[in-house]
């Protein structure tokens, strides 16, 4: 749907079509190799030198609230270079 090399406008179009929630308050421009809040000790989700766009893919409760979240990493020329995905669950 949004292949590597895509521009941010492609992500916006697909997100709108699929009902994904772009977290516009937390979009920022990263330094290449900088940590993101999805980064762990394995250097898996690092900035690519361009926009970092967080997107909520889905939210559901069964029985606990679960959020499927993604982070779209663009390079300085505006091309998509990586996507990180995680699922968080609120539990007791």
PDB file of N, CA, C and O in Angstrom:
ATOM      1  N   UNK A   1       0.814  -1.197   0.000  1.00  0.00           N
ATOM      2  CA  UNK A   1       0.000   0.000   0.000  1.00  0.00           C
ATOM      3  C   UNK A   1       0.856   1.259   0.000  1.00  0.00           C
ATOM      4  O   UNK A   1       0.579   2.209  -0.732  1.00  0.00           O
ATOM      5  N   UNK A   2       1.897   1.259   0.825  1.00  0.00           N
ATOM      6  CA  UNK A   2       2.830   2.383   0.882  1.00  0.00           C
ATOM      7  C   UNK A   2       4.234   1.789   0.775  1.00  0.00           C
ATOM      8  O   UNK A   2       4.871   1.520   1.794  1.00  0.00           O
ATOM      9  N   UNK A   3       4.717   1.585  -0.442  1.00  0.00           N
ATOM     10  CA  UNK A   3       6.015   0.920  -0.608  1.00  0.00           C
ATOM     11  C   UNK A   3       7.190   1.812  -0.221  1.00  0.00           C
ATOM     12  O   UNK A   3       7.082   3.038  -0.212  1.00  0.00           O
ATOM     13  N   UNK A   4       8.306   1.177   0.097  1.00  0.00           N
ATOM     14  CA  UNK A   4       9.532   1.936   0.337  1.00  0.00           C
ATOM     15  C   UNK A   4       9.781   2.849  -0.854  1.00  0.00           C
ATOM     16  O   UNK A   4       9.531   2.468  -1.998  1.00  0.00           O
ATOM     17  N   UNK A   5      10.271   4.046  -0.587  1.00  0.00           N
ATOM     18  CA  UNK A   5      10.499   5.032  -1.631  1.00  0.00           C
ATOM     19  C   UNK A   5       9.339   5.988  -1.823  1.00  0.00           C
ATOM     20  O   UNK A   5       9.472   6.986  -2.531  1.00  0.00           O
ATOM     21  N   UNK A   6       8.184   5.697  -1.193  1.00  0.00           N
ATOM     22  CA  UNK A   6       7.011   6.568  -1.303  1.00  0.00           C
ATOM     23  C   UNK A   6       7.255   7.896  -0.598  1.00  0.00           C
ATOM     24  O   UNK A   6       8.085   7.992   0.306  1.00  0.00           O
ATOM     25  N   UNK A   7       6.527   8.908  -1.021  1.00  0.00           N
ATOM     26  CA  UNK A   7       6.546  10.220  -0.397  1.00  0.00           C
ATOM     27  C   UNK A   7       5.485  10.271   0.718  1.00  0.00           C
ATOM     28  O   UNK A   7       4.564   9.454   0.716  1.00  0.00           O
ATOM     29  N   UNK A   8       5.595  11.215   1.670  1.00  0.00           N
ATOM     30  CA  UNK A   8       4.608  11.319   2.749  1.00  0.00           C
ATOM     31  C   UNK A   8       3.164  11.468   2.259  1.00  0.00           C
ATOM     32  O   UNK A   8       2.239  11.003   2.925  1.00  0.00           O
ATOM     33  N   UNK A   9       2.961  12.103   1.117  1.00  0.00           N
ATOM     34  CA  UNK A   9       1.599  12.274   0.595  1.00  0.00           C
ATOM     35  C   UNK A   9       0.941  10.923   0.326  1.00  0.00           C
ATOM     36  O   UNK A   9      -0.268  10.785   0.513  1.00  0.00           O
ATOM     37  N   UNK A  10       1.701   9.937  -0.101  1.00  0.00           N
ATOM     38  CA  UNK A  10       1.164   8.597  -0.338  1.00  0.00           C
ATOM     39  C   UNK A  10       0.671   7.984   0.974  1.00  0.00           C
ATOM     40  O   UNK A  10      -0.398   7.374   1.012  1.00  0.00           O
ATOM     41  N   UNK A  11       1.444   8.143   2.045  1.00  0.00           N
ATOM     42  CA  UNK A  11       1.033   7.654   3.357  1.00  0.00           C
ATOM     43  C   UNK A  11      -0.260   8.342   3.790  1.00  0.00           C
ATOM     44  O   UNK A  11      -1.175   7.680   4.280  1.00  0.00           O
ATOM     45  N   UNK A  12      -0.346   9.650   3.616  1.00  0.00           N
ATOM     46  CA  UNK A  12      -1.547  10.398   3.993  1.00  0.00           C
ATOM     47  C   UNK A  12      -2.770   9.883   3.249  1.00  0.00           C
ATOM     48  O   UNK A  12      -3.831   9.701   3.847  1.00  0.00           O
ATOM     49  N   UNK A  13      -2.630   9.648   1.952  1.00  0.00           N
ATOM     50  CA  UNK A  13      -3.748   9.153   1.138  1.00  0.00           C
ATOM     51  C   UNK A  13      -4.217   7.786   1.612  1.00  0.00           C
ATOM     52  O   UNK A  13      -5.414   7.569   1.801  1.00  0.00           O
ATOM     53  N   UNK A  14      -3.291   6.874   1.803  1.00  0.00           N
ATOM     54  CA  UNK A  14      -3.640   5.511   2.227  1.00  0.00           C
ATOM     55  C   UNK A  14      -4.215   5.523   3.641  1.00  0.00           C
ATOM     56  O   UNK A  14      -5.183   4.815   3.919  1.00  0.00           O
ATOM     57  N   UNK A  15      -3.631   6.320   4.537  1.00  0.00           N
ATOM     58  CA  UNK A  15      -4.145   6.398   5.907  1.00  0.00           C
ATOM     59  C   UNK A  15      -5.598   6.867   5.908  1.00  0.00           C
ATOM     60  O   UNK A  15      -6.429   6.330   6.641  1.00  0.00           O
ATOM     61  N   UNK A  16      -5.896   7.850   5.099  1.00  0.00           N
ATOM     62  CA  UNK A  16      -7.271   8.349   5.021  1.00  0.00           C
ATOM     63  C   UNK A  16      -8.218   7.279   4.490  1.00  0.00           C
ATOM     64  O   UNK A  16      -9.311   7.097   5.025  1.00  0.00           O
ATOM     65  N   UNK A  17      -7.804   6.569   3.440  1.00  0.00           N
ATOM     66  CA  UNK A  17      -8.631   5.515   2.850  1.00  0.00           C
ATOM     67  C   UNK A  17      -8.891   4.378   3.832  1.00  0.00           C
ATOM     68  O   UNK A  17      -9.980   3.804   3.840  1.00  0.00           O
ATOM     69  N   UNK A  18      -7.908   4.051   4.655  1.00  0.00           N
ATOM     70  CA  UNK A  18      -8.007   2.886   5.549  1.00  0.00           C
ATOM     71  C   UNK A  18      -8.482   3.237   6.956  1.00  0.00           C
ATOM     72  O   UNK A  18      -8.677   2.348   7.785  1.00  0.00           O
ATOM     73  N   UNK A  19      -8.668   4.525   7.229  1.00  0.00           N
ATOM     74  CA  UNK A  19      -9.135   4.932   8.547  1.00  0.00           C
ATOM     75  C   UNK A  19      -8.048   4.943   9.609  1.00  0.00           C
ATOM     76  O   UNK A  19      -8.346   4.870  10.801  1.00  0.00           O
ATOM     77  N   UNK A  20      -6.783   5.034   9.187  1.00  0.00           N
ATOM     78  CA  UNK A  20      -5.683   5.117  10.127  1.00  0.00           C
ATOM     79  C   UNK A  20      -5.611   6.540  10.673  1.00  0.00           C
ATOM     80  O   UNK A  20      -6.007   7.489   9.996  1.00  0.00           O
ATOM     81  N   UNK A  21      -5.115   6.686  11.875  1.00  0.00           N
ATOM     82  CA  UNK A  21      -5.028   7.990  12.537  1.00  0.00           C
ATOM     83  C   UNK A  21      -3.573   8.473  12.542  1.00  0.00           C
ATOM     84  O   UNK A  21      -2.744   7.945  13.284  1.00  0.00           O
ATOM     85  N   UNK A  22      -3.269   9.466  11.723  1.00  0.00           N
ATOM     86  CA  UNK A  22      -1.930  10.060  11.725  1.00  0.00           C
ATOM     87  C   UNK A  22      -1.833  10.966  12.946  1.00  0.00           C
ATOM     88  O   UNK A  22      -2.671  11.847  13.140  1.00  0.00           O
ATOM     89  N   UNK A  23      -0.824  10.752  13.755  1.00  0.00           N
ATOM     90  CA  UNK A  23      -0.621  11.552  14.968  1.00  0.00           C
ATOM     91  C   UNK A  23       0.163  12.812  14.590  1.00  0.00           C
ATOM     92  O   UNK A  23       1.374  12.889  14.797  1.00  0.00           O
ATOM     93  N   UNK A  24      -0.534  13.779  14.042  1.00  0.00           N
ATOM     94  CA  UNK A  24       0.094  14.993  13.503  1.00  0.00           C
ATOM     95  C   UNK A  24       0.832  15.806  14.565  1.00  0.00           C
ATOM     96  O   UNK A  24       1.777  16.522  14.237  1.00  0.00           O
ATOM     97  N   UNK A  25       0.421  15.710  15.827  1.00  0.00           N
ATOM     98  CA  UNK A  25       1.100  16.450  16.897  1.00  0.00           C
ATOM     99  C   UNK A  25       2.521  15.955  17.117  1.00  0.00           C
ATOM    100  O   UNK A  25       3.367  16.704  17.605  1.00  0.00           O
ATOM    101  N   UNK A  26       2.791  14.716  16.768  1.00  0.00           N
ATOM    102  CA  UNK A  26       4.104  14.124  17.053  1.00  0.00           C
ATOM    103  C   UNK A  26       4.948  13.846  15.824  1.00  0.00           C
ATOM    104  O   UNK A  26       5.923  13.099  15.907  1.00  0.00           O
ATOM    105  N   UNK A  27       4.599  14.429  14.687  1.00  0.00           N
ATOM    106  CA  UNK A  27       5.465  14.340  13.505  1.00  0.00           C
ATOM    107  C   UNK A  27       6.659  15.257  13.735  1.00  0.00           C
ATOM    108  O   UNK A  27       6.504  16.395  14.178  1.00  0.00           O
ATOM    109  N   UNK A  28       7.829  14.763  13.435  1.00  0.00           N
ATOM    110  CA  UNK A  28       9.026  15.596  13.571  1.00  0.00           C
ATOM    111  C   UNK A  28      10.075  15.170  12.549  1.00  0.00           C
ATOM    112  O   UNK A  28       9.944  14.132  11.902  1.00  0.00           O
ATOM    113  N   UNK A  29      11.112  15.985  12.416  1.00  0.00           N
ATOM    114  CA  UNK A  29      12.222  15.686  11.515  1.00  0.00           C
ATOM    115  C   UNK A  29      13.348  15.099  12.368  1.00  0.00           C
ATOM    116  O   UNK A  29      13.749  15.693  13.369  1.00  0.00           O
ATOM    117  N   UNK A  30      13.846  13.947  11.971  1.00  0.00           N
ATOM    118  CA  UNK A  30      14.865  13.248  12.749  1.00  0.00           C
ATOM    119  C   UNK A  30      16.265  13.507  12.200  1.00  0.00           C
ATOM    120  O   UNK A  30      16.440  13.963  11.070  1.00  0.00           O
ATOM    121  N   UNK A  31      17.229  13.208  13.015  1.00  0.00           N
ATOM    122  CA  UNK A  31      18.621  13.120  12.577  1.00  0.00           C
ATOM    123  C   UNK A  31      18.834  11.670  12.133  1.00  0.00           C
ATOM    124  O   UNK A  31      18.246  10.761  12.718  1.00  0.00           O
ATOM    125  N   UNK A  32      19.641  11.445  11.138  1.00  0.00           N
ATOM    126  CA  UNK A  32      19.929  10.067  10.715  1.00  0.00           C
ATOM    127  C   UNK A  32      20.553   9.305  11.876  1.00  0.00           C
ATOM    128  O   UNK A  32      21.531   9.756  12.472  1.00  0.00           O
ATOM    129  N   UNK A  33      19.981   8.146  12.194  1.00  0.00           N
ATOM    130  CA  UNK A  33      20.489   7.297  13.261  1.00  0.00           C
ATOM    131  C   UNK A  33      19.998   7.649  14.655  1.00  0.00           C
ATOM    132  O   UNK A  33      20.365   6.985  15.624  1.00  0.00           O
ATOM    133  N   UNK A  34      19.168   8.688  14.772  1.00  0.00           N
ATOM    134  CA  UNK A  34      18.694   9.098  16.090  1.00  0.00           C
ATOM    135  C   UNK A  34      17.638   8.129  16.626  1.00  0.00           C
ATOM    136  O   UNK A  34      16.913   7.490  15.863  1.00  0.00           O
ATOM    137  N   UNK A  35      17.571   8.036  17.946  1.00  0.00           N
ATOM    138  CA  UNK A  35      16.594   7.162  18.589  1.00  0.00           C
ATOM    139  C   UNK A  35      15.189   7.695  18.394  1.00  0.00           C
ATOM    140  O   UNK A  35      14.970   8.906  18.344  1.00  0.00           O
ATOM    141  N   UNK A  36      14.241   6.777  18.285  1.00  0.00           N
ATOM    142  CA  UNK A  36      12.824   7.112  18.313  1.00  0.00           C
ATOM    143  C   UNK A  36      12.242   6.451  19.559  1.00  0.00           C
ATOM    144  O   UNK A  36      12.912   5.639  20.198  1.00  0.00           O
ATOM    145  N   UNK A  37      11.008   6.789  19.909  1.00  0.00           N
ATOM    146  CA  UNK A  37      10.429   6.167  21.104  1.00  0.00           C
ATOM    147  C   UNK A  37      10.128   4.685  20.902  1.00  0.00           C
ATOM    148  O   UNK A  37       9.820   3.989  21.869  1.00  0.00           O
ATOM    149  N   UNK A  38      10.210   4.187  19.672  1.00  0.00           N
ATOM    150  CA  UNK A  38      10.037   2.749  19.431  1.00  0.00           C
ATOM    151  C   UNK A  38      11.374   2.019  19.383  1.00  0.00           C
ATOM    152  O   UNK A  38      11.407   0.802  19.200  1.00  0.00           O
ATOM    153  N   UNK A  39      12.459   2.736  19.543  1.00  0.00           N
ATOM    154  CA  UNK A  39      13.785   2.128  19.461  1.00  0.00           C
ATOM    155  C   UNK A  39      14.040   1.247  20.673  1.00  0.00           C
ATOM    156  O   UNK A  39      13.554   1.527  21.769  1.00  0.00           O
ATOM    157  N   UNK A  40      14.792   0.199  20.472  1.00  0.00           N
ATOM    158  CA  UNK A  40      15.218  -0.645  21.580  1.00  0.00           C
ATOM    159  C   UNK A  40      16.720  -0.850  21.478  1.00  0.00           C
ATOM    160  O   UNK A  40      17.382  -0.175  20.689  1.00  0.00           O
ATOM    161  N   UNK A  41      17.253  -1.742  22.238  1.00  0.00           N
ATOM    162  CA  UNK A  41      18.702  -1.939  22.261  1.00  0.00           C
ATOM    163  C   UNK A  41      19.252  -2.569  20.989  1.00  0.00           C
ATOM    164  O   UNK A  41      20.469  -2.658  20.827  1.00  0.00           O
ATOM    165  N   UNK A  42      18.393  -3.003  20.095  1.00  0.00           N
ATOM    166  CA  UNK A  42      18.857  -3.641  18.861  1.00  0.00           C
ATOM    167  C   UNK A  42      18.948  -2.672  17.689  1.00  0.00           C
ATOM    168  O   UNK A  42      19.182  -3.099  16.559  1.00  0.00           O
ATOM    169  N   UNK A  43      18.767  -1.374  17.936  1.00  0.00           N
ATOM    170  CA  UNK A  43      18.874  -0.334  16.901  1.00  0.00           C
ATOM    171  C   UNK A  43      17.933  -0.591  15.740  1.00  0.00           C
ATOM    172  O   UNK A  43      18.290  -0.377  14.581  1.00  0.00           O
ATOM    173  N   UNK A  44      16.742  -1.044  16.048  1.00  0.00           N
ATOM    174  CA  UNK A  44      15.804  -1.443  15.003  1.00  0.00           C
ATOM    175  C   UNK A  44      15.033  -0.265  14.424  1.00  0.00           C
ATOM    176  O   UNK A  44      14.766  -0.241  13.223  1.00  0.00           O
ATOM    177  N   UNK A  45      14.676   0.696  15.236  1.00  0.00           N
ATOM    178  CA  UNK A  45      13.804   1.773  14.762  1.00  0.00           C
ATOM    179  C   UNK A  45      14.491   3.126  14.981  1.00  0.00           C
ATOM    180  O   UNK A  45      14.180   3.844  15.931  1.00  0.00           O
ATOM    181  N   UNK A  46      15.417   3.457  14.102  1.00  0.00           N
ATOM    182  CA  UNK A  46      16.186   4.694  14.193  1.00  0.00           C
ATOM    183  C   UNK A  46      15.805   5.640  13.067  1.00  0.00           C
ATOM    184  O   UNK A  46      15.441   5.205  11.975  1.00  0.00           O
ATOM    185  N   UNK A  47      15.892   6.944  13.341  1.00  0.00           N
ATOM    186  CA  UNK A  47      15.589   7.960  12.349  1.00  0.00           C
ATOM    187  C   UNK A  47      16.437   7.817  11.096  1.00  0.00           C
ATOM    188  O   UNK A  47      17.559   7.314  11.147  1.00  0.00           O
ATOM    189  N   UNK A  48      15.894   8.263   9.973  1.00  0.00           N
ATOM    190  CA  UNK A  48      16.586   8.173   8.681  1.00  0.00           C
ATOM    191  C   UNK A  48      16.991   9.542   8.141  1.00  0.00           C
ATOM    192  O   UNK A  48      17.437   9.656   6.999  1.00  0.00           O
ATOM    193  N   UNK A  49      16.832  10.590   8.972  1.00  0.00           N
ATOM    194  CA  UNK A  49      17.241  11.926   8.562  1.00  0.00           C
ATOM    195  C   UNK A  49      16.130  12.781   7.992  1.00  0.00           C
ATOM    196  O   UNK A  49      16.377  13.909   7.566  1.00  0.00           O
ATOM    197  N   UNK A  50      14.907  12.265   7.977  1.00  0.00           N
ATOM    198  CA  UNK A  50      13.763  13.014   7.460  1.00  0.00           C
ATOM    199  C   UNK A  50      12.603  12.938   8.437  1.00  0.00           C
ATOM    200  O   UNK A  50      12.805  12.799   9.643  1.00  0.00           O
ATOM    201  N   UNK A  51      11.395  13.030   7.915  1.00  0.00           N
ATOM    202  CA  UNK A  51      10.213  13.000   8.761  1.00  0.00           C
ATOM    203  C   UNK A  51      10.036  11.664   9.476  1.00  0.00           C
ATOM    204  O   UNK A  51      10.353  10.603   8.936  1.00  0.00           O
ATOM    205  N   UNK A  52       9.528  11.741  10.689  1.00  0.00           N
ATOM    206  CA  UNK A  52       9.093  10.581  11.461  1.00  0.00           C
ATOM    207  C   UNK A  52       7.595  10.800  11.674  1.00  0.00           C
ATOM    208  O   UNK A  52       7.185  11.783  12.291  1.00  0.00           O
ATOM    209  N   UNK A  53       6.784   9.875  11.158  1.00  0.00           N
ATOM    210  CA  UNK A  53       5.331  10.042  11.182  1.00  0.00           C
ATOM    211  C   UNK A  53       4.695   8.885  11.957  1.00  0.00           C
ATOM    212  O   UNK A  53       4.648   7.763  11.452  1.00  0.00           O
ATOM    213  N   UNK A  54       4.199   9.142  13.188  1.00  0.00           N
ATOM    214  CA  UNK A  54       3.500   8.098  13.939  1.00  0.00           C
ATOM    215  C   UNK A  54       2.059   7.954  13.443  1.00  0.00           C
ATOM    216  O   UNK A  54       1.370   8.944  13.198  1.00  0.00           O
ATOM    217  N   UNK A  55       1.620   6.700  13.301  1.00  0.00           N
ATOM    218  CA  UNK A  55       0.265   6.424  12.809  1.00  0.00           C
ATOM    219  C   UNK A  55      -0.344   5.308  13.651  1.00  0.00           C
ATOM    220  O   UNK A  55       0.267   4.255  13.839  1.00  0.00           O
ATOM    221  N   UNK A  56      -1.566   5.549  14.161  1.00  0.00           N
ATOM    222  CA  UNK A  56      -2.323   4.502  14.855  1.00  0.00           C
ATOM    223  C   UNK A  56      -3.071   3.717  13.784  1.00  0.00           C
ATOM    224  O   UNK A  56      -3.912   4.270  13.076  1.00  0.00           O
ATOM    225  N   UNK A  57      -2.766   2.437  13.668  1.00  0.00           N
ATOM    226  CA  UNK A  57      -3.387   1.573  12.675  1.00  0.00           C
ATOM    227  C   UNK A  57      -4.740   1.060  13.170  1.00  0.00           C
ATOM    228  O   UNK A  57      -5.699   0.983  12.402  1.00  0.00           O
ATOM    229  N   UNK A  58      -4.812   0.707  14.465  1.00  0.00           N
ATOM    230  CA  UNK A  58      -6.066   0.180  15.008  1.00  0.00           C
ATOM    231  C   UNK A  58      -6.069   0.304  16.524  1.00  0.00           C
ATOM    232  O   UNK A  58      -5.016   0.337  17.161  1.00  0.00           O
ATOM    233  N   UNK A  59      -7.264   0.371  17.091  1.00  0.00           N
ATOM    234  CA  UNK A  59      -7.506   0.334  18.537  1.00  0.00           C
ATOM    235  C   UNK A  59      -8.674  -0.613  18.763  1.00  0.00           C
ATOM    236  O   UNK A  59      -9.677  -0.555  18.052  1.00  0.00           O
ATOM    237  N   UNK A  60      -8.544  -1.469  19.737  1.00  0.00           N
ATOM    238  CA  UNK A  60      -9.666  -2.343  20.060  1.00  0.00           C
ATOM    239  C   UNK A  60      -9.567  -2.782  21.515  1.00  0.00           C
ATOM    240  O   UNK A  60      -8.512  -2.673  22.140  1.00  0.00           O
ATOM    241  N   UNK A  61     -10.669  -3.276  22.040  1.00  0.00           N
ATOM    242  CA  UNK A  61     -10.724  -3.761  23.415  1.00  0.00           C
ATOM    243  C   UNK A  61     -11.282  -5.169  23.425  1.00  0.00           C
ATOM    244  O   UNK A  61     -12.405  -5.405  22.979  1.00  0.00           O
ATOM    245  N   UNK A  62     -10.496  -6.101  23.934  1.00  0.00           N
ATOM    246  CA  UNK A  62     -10.958  -7.491  23.976  1.00  0.00           C
ATOM    247  C   UNK A  62     -10.082  -8.316  24.911  1.00  0.00           C
ATOM    248  O   UNK A  62      -9.241  -9.055  24.400  1.00  0.00           O
ATOM    249  N   UNK A  63     -10.199  -8.261  26.177  1.00  0.00           N
ATOM    250  CA  UNK A  63     -10.957  -7.353  27.024  1.00  0.00           C
ATOM    251  C   UNK A  63     -10.184  -6.078  27.367  1.00  0.00           C
ATOM    252  O   UNK A  63     -10.777  -5.132  27.885  1.00  0.00           O
ATOM    253  N   UNK A  64      -8.866  -6.026  27.091  1.00  0.00           N
ATOM    254  CA  UNK A  64      -8.070  -4.843  27.415  1.00  0.00           C
ATOM    255  C   UNK A  64      -7.859  -3.993  26.170  1.00  0.00           C
ATOM    256  O   UNK A  64      -7.869  -4.499  25.048  1.00  0.00           O
ATOM    257  N   UNK A  65      -7.669  -2.700  26.383  1.00  0.00           N
ATOM    258  CA  UNK A  65      -7.418  -1.799  25.265  1.00  0.00           C
ATOM    259  C   UNK A  65      -6.082  -2.155  24.614  1.00  0.00           C
ATOM    260  O   UNK A  65      -5.052  -2.246  25.282  1.00  0.00           O
ATOM    261  N   UNK A  66      -6.123  -2.352  23.309  1.00  0.00           N
ATOM    262  CA  UNK A  66      -4.938  -2.686  22.525  1.00  0.00           C
ATOM    263  C   UNK A  66      -4.794  -1.663  21.411  1.00  0.00           C
ATOM    264  O   UNK A  66      -5.767  -1.312  20.744  1.00  0.00           O
ATOM    265  N   UNK A  67      -3.568  -1.188  21.218  1.00  0.00           N
ATOM    266  CA  UNK A  67      -3.292  -0.213  20.164  1.00  0.00           C
ATOM    267  C   UNK A  67      -2.205  -0.772  19.262  1.00  0.00           C
ATOM    268  O   UNK A  67      -1.142  -1.181  19.730  1.00  0.00           O
ATOM    269  N   UNK A  68      -2.482  -0.787  17.960  1.00  0.00           N
ATOM    270  CA  UNK A  68      -1.484  -1.164  16.955  1.00  0.00           C
ATOM    271  C   UNK A  68      -0.967   0.147  16.379  1.00  0.00           C
ATOM    272  O   UNK A  68      -1.708   0.903  15.751  1.00  0.00           O
ATOM    273  N   UNK A  69       0.302   0.397  16.601  1.00  0.00           N
ATOM    274  CA  UNK A  69       0.914   1.676  16.286  1.00  0.00           C
ATOM    275  C   UNK A  69       2.058   1.459  15.297  1.00  0.00           C
ATOM    276  O   UNK A  69       2.744   0.438  15.338  1.00  0.00           O
ATOM    277  N   UNK A  70       2.250   2.424  14.417  1.00  0.00           N
ATOM    278  CA  UNK A  70       3.351   2.337  13.459  1.00  0.00           C
ATOM    279  C   UNK A  70       4.108   3.655  13.435  1.00  0.00           C
ATOM    280  O   UNK A  70       3.576   4.705  13.798  1.00  0.00           O
ATOM    281  N   UNK A  71       5.352   3.580  13.003  1.00  0.00           N
ATOM    282  CA  UNK A  71       6.187   4.764  12.856  1.00  0.00           C
ATOM    283  C   UNK A  71       6.825   4.687  11.473  1.00  0.00           C
ATOM    284  O   UNK A  71       7.541   3.736  11.159  1.00  0.00           O
ATOM    285  N   UNK A  72       6.559   5.693  10.655  1.00  0.00           N
ATOM    286  CA  UNK A  72       7.012   5.734   9.266  1.00  0.00           C
ATOM    287  C   UNK A  72       8.216   6.655   9.191  1.00  0.00           C
ATOM    288  O   UNK A  72       8.125   7.831   9.543  1.00  0.00           O
ATOM    289  N   UNK A  73       9.350   6.124   8.731  1.00  0.00           N
ATOM    290  CA  UNK A  73      10.620   6.842   8.739  1.00  0.00           C
ATOM    291  C   UNK A  73      11.028   7.223   7.320  1.00  0.00           C
ATOM    292  O   UNK A  73      11.244   6.361   6.468  1.00  0.00           O
ATOM    293  N   UNK A  74      11.127   8.526   7.084  1.00  0.00           N
ATOM    294  CA  UNK A  74      11.494   9.056   5.778  1.00  0.00           C
ATOM    295  C   UNK A  74      12.917   9.600   5.810  1.00  0.00           C
ATOM    296  O   UNK A  74      13.411  10.016   6.858  1.00  0.00           O
ATOM    297  N   UNK A  75      13.572   9.593   4.645  1.00  0.00           N
ATOM    298  CA  UNK A  75      14.925  10.132   4.541  1.00  0.00           C
ATOM    299  C   UNK A  75      14.872  11.635   4.212  1.00  0.00           C
ATOM    300  O   UNK A  75      13.781  12.178   4.039  1.00  0.00           O
ATOM    301  N   UNK A  76      16.025  12.317   4.122  1.00  0.00           N
ATOM    302  CA  UNK A  76      16.017  13.761   3.860  1.00  0.00           C
ATOM    303  C   UNK A  76      15.349  14.160   2.541  1.00  0.00           C
ATOM    304  O   UNK A  76      14.871  15.288   2.415  1.00  0.00           O
ATOM    305  N   UNK A  77      15.309  13.266   1.566  1.00  0.00           N
ATOM    306  CA  UNK A  77      14.667  13.589   0.285  1.00  0.00           C
ATOM    307  C   UNK A  77      13.163  13.297   0.305  1.00  0.00           C
ATOM    308  O   UNK A  77      12.482  13.481  -0.704  1.00  0.00           O
ATOM    309  N   UNK A  78      12.646  12.842   1.448  1.00  0.00           N
ATOM    310  CA  UNK A  78      11.213  12.596   1.585  1.00  0.00           C
ATOM    311  C   UNK A  78      10.774  11.216   1.144  1.00  0.00           C
ATOM    312  O   UNK A  78       9.581  10.987   0.945  1.00  0.00           O
ATOM    313  N   UNK A  79      11.710  10.287   0.986  1.00  0.00           N
ATOM    314  CA  UNK A  79      11.350   8.921   0.590  1.00  0.00           C
ATOM    315  C   UNK A  79      11.249   8.024   1.819  1.00  0.00           C
ATOM    316  O   UNK A  79      12.077   8.097   2.727  1.00  0.00           O
ATOM    317  N   UNK A  80      10.220   7.176   1.832  1.00  0.00           N
ATOM    318  CA  UNK A  80      10.028   6.230   2.917  1.00  0.00           C
ATOM    319  C   UNK A  80      11.171   5.219   2.920  1.00  0.00           C
ATOM    320  O   UNK A  80      11.468   4.597   1.900  1.00  0.00           O
ATOM    321  N   UNK A  81      11.810   5.063   4.086  1.00  0.00           N
ATOM    322  CA  UNK A  81      12.939   4.134   4.198  1.00  0.00           C
ATOM    323  C   UNK A  81      12.671   2.970   5.138  1.00  0.00           C
ATOM    324  O   UNK A  81      13.324   1.933   5.027  1.00  0.00           O
ATOM    325  N   UNK A  82      11.710   3.118   6.075  1.00  0.00           N
ATOM    326  CA  UNK A  82      11.457   2.032   7.023  1.00  0.00           C
ATOM    327  C   UNK A  82      10.118   2.277   7.721  1.00  0.00           C
ATOM    328  O   UNK A  82       9.638   3.407   7.808  1.00  0.00           O
ATOM    329  N   UNK A  83       9.534   1.190   8.213  1.00  0.00           N
ATOM    330  CA  UNK A  83       8.303   1.263   8.999  1.00  0.00           C
ATOM    331  C   UNK A  83       8.487   0.367  10.222  1.00  0.00           C
ATOM    332  O   UNK A  83       8.873  -0.795  10.100  1.00  0.00           O
ATOM    333  N   UNK A  84       8.210   0.914  11.386  1.00  0.00           N
ATOM    334  CA  UNK A  84       8.261   0.142  12.627  1.00  0.00           C
ATOM    335  C   UNK A  84       6.827  -0.039  13.118  1.00  0.00           C
ATOM    336  O   UNK A  84       6.008   0.873  12.997  1.00  0.00           O
ATOM    337  N   UNK A  85       6.524  -1.200  13.665  1.00  0.00           N
ATOM    338  CA  UNK A  85       5.176  -1.490  14.146  1.00  0.00           C
ATOM    339  C   UNK A  85       5.280  -2.135  15.517  1.00  0.00           C
ATOM    340  O   UNK A  85       6.163  -2.954  15.774  1.00  0.00           O
ATOM    341  N   UNK A  86       4.353  -1.746  16.399  1.00  0.00           N
ATOM    342  CA  UNK A  86       4.271  -2.393  17.703  1.00  0.00           C
ATOM    343  C   UNK A  86       2.821  -2.436  18.163  1.00  0.00           C
ATOM    344  O   UNK A  86       1.985  -1.651  17.713  1.00  0.00           O
ATOM    345  N   UNK A  87       2.545  -3.352  19.053  1.00  0.00           N
ATOM    346  CA  UNK A  87       1.216  -3.484  19.640  1.00  0.00           C
ATOM    347  C   UNK A  87       1.381  -3.321  21.143  1.00  0.00           C
ATOM    348  O   UNK A  87       2.205  -3.995  21.762  1.00  0.00           O
ATOM    349  N   UNK A  88       0.595  -2.426  21.727  1.00  0.00           N
ATOM    350  CA  UNK A  88       0.627  -2.241  23.175  1.00  0.00           C
ATOM    351  C   UNK A  88      -0.735  -2.633  23.742  1.00  0.00           C
ATOM    352  O   UNK A  88      -1.773  -2.434  23.111  1.00  0.00           O
ATOM    353  N   UNK A  89      -0.699  -3.195  24.950  1.00  0.00           N
ATOM    354  CA  UNK A  89      -1.922  -3.631  25.612  1.00  0.00           C
ATOM    355  C   UNK A  89      -1.940  -3.047  27.019  1.00  0.00           C
ATOM    356  O   UNK A  89      -0.985  -3.201  27.781  1.00  0.00           O
ATOM    357  N   UNK A  90      -3.045  -2.370  27.354  1.00  0.00           N
ATOM    358  CA  UNK A  90      -3.253  -1.881  28.710  1.00  0.00           C
ATOM    359  C   UNK A  90      -3.863  -3.031  29.508  1.00  0.00           C
ATOM    360  O   UNK A  90      -4.922  -3.552  29.158  1.00  0.00           O
ATOM    361  N   UNK A  91      -3.188  -3.414  30.571  1.00  0.00           N
ATOM    362  CA  UNK A  91      -3.676  -4.537  31.377  1.00  0.00           C
ATOM    363  C   UNK A  91      -3.570  -4.183  32.852  1.00  0.00           C
ATOM    364  O   UNK A  91      -2.983  -3.166  33.221  1.00  0.00           O
ATOM    365  N   UNK A  92      -4.135  -5.022  33.672  1.00  0.00           N
ATOM    366  CA  UNK A  92      -4.109  -4.798  35.114  1.00  0.00           C
ATOM    367  C   UNK A  92      -2.740  -5.059  35.683  1.00  0.00           C
ATOM    368  O   UNK A  92      -2.536  -4.919  36.889  1.00  0.00           O
TER     369      UNK A  92
END
